[in-house]
Amino acid sequence: MRFDLHHLLFGGAAPGAPLADAGMAVARVSAGLMMAFGHGLGKLPPSPGFVGFVEGLGFPSPLLFAWMAALAEAAGGLLLAAGLFTRAAAAAILGAMAVAAFVAHGGDPVFATSGPSKELPLLYGAVMLAFLLAGCGRYGVDALFRRD
C-alpha cells in the first residue's frame, strides 16, 4: 500500500478496497448496535405508553405499528450490525426514522441545544440510506452469500 501526504489529504480508498470496506464495517456495526441497544430493544415488547404514543401520532392499529417500529429498530439494528439482510434492515430502519423525523418530531426544529429535534432521526436516516444503497461491504454476513 502506497502512503504519502498527498494521498492522506486528497486520496481515499477506492470502493471495494479493504480500507473502504473496513470503514463501512465500522460505521455499519456502530450504527446497528447503537440503534438496537439505544433505541430498539427497550421498546420490546411495546409498552402501553409507547402504544399510546403511536396512537397519538394517528396510526391505525397502534399496537401493530408499535411492534413494527420496535422490531425495525431492534432486529433491524442487530441485522445491520451483523451485515445480514443489510439492505432490508436499512430500509426498515429508514422507514422508522422517517416517521420519527417527520411525524413524531414534525413540529420540532432540525437542531436544538435542548429539547427534542429532528437531528438524530435524520442522521440515522442518512446512514441507513447509505447502507441501503451500498449494502454491507466486504465484511458482513451478506458477503458470504454474494455471487461474484
matplotlib code that plots the C-alpha trace (Angstrom):
import matplotlib.pyplot as plt

x = [0.0, 1.4, 1.4, 2.2, 0.9, -1.0, -2.8, -3.6, -5.1, -6.8, -6.9, -9.1, -9.7, -11.3, -14.8, -14.2, -10.7, -10.0, -9.8, -13.0, -14.8, -13.2, -14.6, -18.0, -17.9, -17.1, -20.0, -22.4, -21.6, -21.6, -24.9, -26.6, -25.6, -26.4, -29.8, -30.6, -29.4, -30.1, -33.5, -35.0, -34.5, -36.0, -39.2, -39.8, -42.4, -44.1, -45.2, -48.7, -47.1, -45.3, -48.5, -50.4, -47.7, -48.1, -51.8, -51.4, -49.5, -52.6, -51.6, -54.4, -53.7, -51.3, -50.2, -49.2, -47.3, -45.6, -44.4, -43.2, -41.2, -39.7, -38.7, -37.3, -35.1, -34.1, -34.0, -33.0, -30.2, -28.8, -29.1, -27.4, -24.6, -24.1, -24.3, -27.2, -30.0, -28.3, -30.4, -33.7, -32.6, -31.5, -34.8, -36.8, -34.8, -35.0, -38.8, -38.9, -36.6, -38.7, -41.7, -39.7, -38.3, -41.4, -44.3, -43.1, -40.8, -42.7, -43.0, -39.6, -36.5, -33.8, -31.2, -31.9, -29.5, -32.0, -35.3, -36.5, -35.3, -35.2, -31.4, -30.9, -33.6, -32.3, -28.8, -29.7, -31.8, -28.9, -26.7, -29.4, -29.8, -26.0, -26.3, -29.5, -27.5, -24.2, -25.0, -22.8, -19.5, -16.9, -17.0, -20.5, -22.6, -24.2, -20.8, -20.7, -23.7, -22.8, -22.2, -19.5]
y = [0.0, 3.4, 6.2, 9.8, 13.2, 13.9, 10.6, 11.2, 14.6, 14.1, 10.4, 7.7, 4.1, 3.0, 1.4, -2.2, -1.6, -3.2, 0.1, 1.3, -1.9, -1.7, 1.8, 0.7, -2.2, 0.2, 2.5, -0.4, -2.2, 1.1, 2.4, -1.0, -1.6, 1.9, 1.6, -1.8, -1.1, 2.6, 2.8, -0.6, -3.3, -1.1, -0.9, -4.7, -5.6, -2.3, -0.8, 0.7, 4.1, 3.5, 2.1, 5.2, 7.4, 5.7, 6.0, 9.7, 10.0, 9.0, 5.5, 2.9, -0.3, 1.4, -1.9, -3.3, -0.1, 0.0, -3.6, -2.7, 0.3, -1.6, -4.5, -2.2, -0.6, -3.7, -6.5, -4.2, -2.8, -6.2, -7.4, -4.3, -4.8, -8.3, -7.3, -9.8, -8.7, -5.3, -3.5, -4.8, -3.9, -0.4, 0.1, -0.9, 1.5, 4.2, 4.0, 4.2, 7.2, 8.9, 8.6, 9.7, 12.8, 13.9, 12.7, 12.3, 15.3, 17.0, 20.3, 20.2, 22.1, 20.2, 21.4, 22.3, 22.9, 21.4, 19.6, 17.4, 17.8, 16.0, 15.8, 12.3, 10.5, 12.5, 11.4, 7.8, 8.0, 9.3, 6.5, 4.0, 5.4, 4.9, 1.2, 0.8, 1.9, 0.3, -2.9, -4.4, -4.3, -7.0, -7.6, -8.8, -11.9, -10.9, -11.1, -14.9, -15.4, -13.0, -14.4, -12.6]
z = [0.0, -1.0, 1.5, 1.0, 2.3, -0.9, -0.7, 3.0, 2.3, -1.0, -1.7, -0.4, -0.6, -3.8, -3.4, -2.7, -1.3, 2.1, 3.9, 2.4, 3.4, 6.9, 7.3, 6.1, 8.6, 11.5, 10.5, 10.0, 13.2, 15.3, 13.8, 14.1, 17.7, 18.7, 17.1, 18.6, 22.1, 22.3, 20.7, 19.8, 22.4, 25.2, 23.2, 23.1, 23.9, 23.2, 26.5, 26.8, 26.9, 23.6, 22.0, 23.3, 21.8, 18.4, 18.7, 19.4, 16.1, 14.3, 13.2, 12.8, 14.7, 17.0, 18.6, 15.2, 14.3, 17.7, 17.1, 13.6, 14.9, 17.8, 15.6, 12.8, 15.4, 17.5, 15.0, 12.1, 14.2, 15.0, 11.4, 10.2, 12.7, 11.5, 7.9, 7.3, 5.1, 5.2, 2.6, 4.1, 7.6, 6.5, 4.6, 7.7, 10.0, 7.4, 7.4, 11.2, 11.1, 8.5, 10.8, 13.8, 11.9, 10.0, 12.2, 15.8, 15.5, 12.7, 14.6, 16.1, 14.8, 13.0, 15.5, 19.2, 22.0, 24.4, 23.9, 21.1, 17.5, 14.1, 14.1, 15.4, 13.3, 10.2, 10.9, 11.4, 8.2, 6.2, 7.5, 6.6, 3.1, 2.6, 3.6, 1.6, -1.5, -0.7, 1.1, 3.8, 2.0, 2.1, 5.9, 6.7, 6.6, 3.3, 1.7, 2.4, 0.2, -2.6, -6.0, -7.8]

ax = plt.figure().add_subplot(projection="3d")
ax.plot(x, y, z, "-o")
ax.set_aspect("equal")
plt.show()
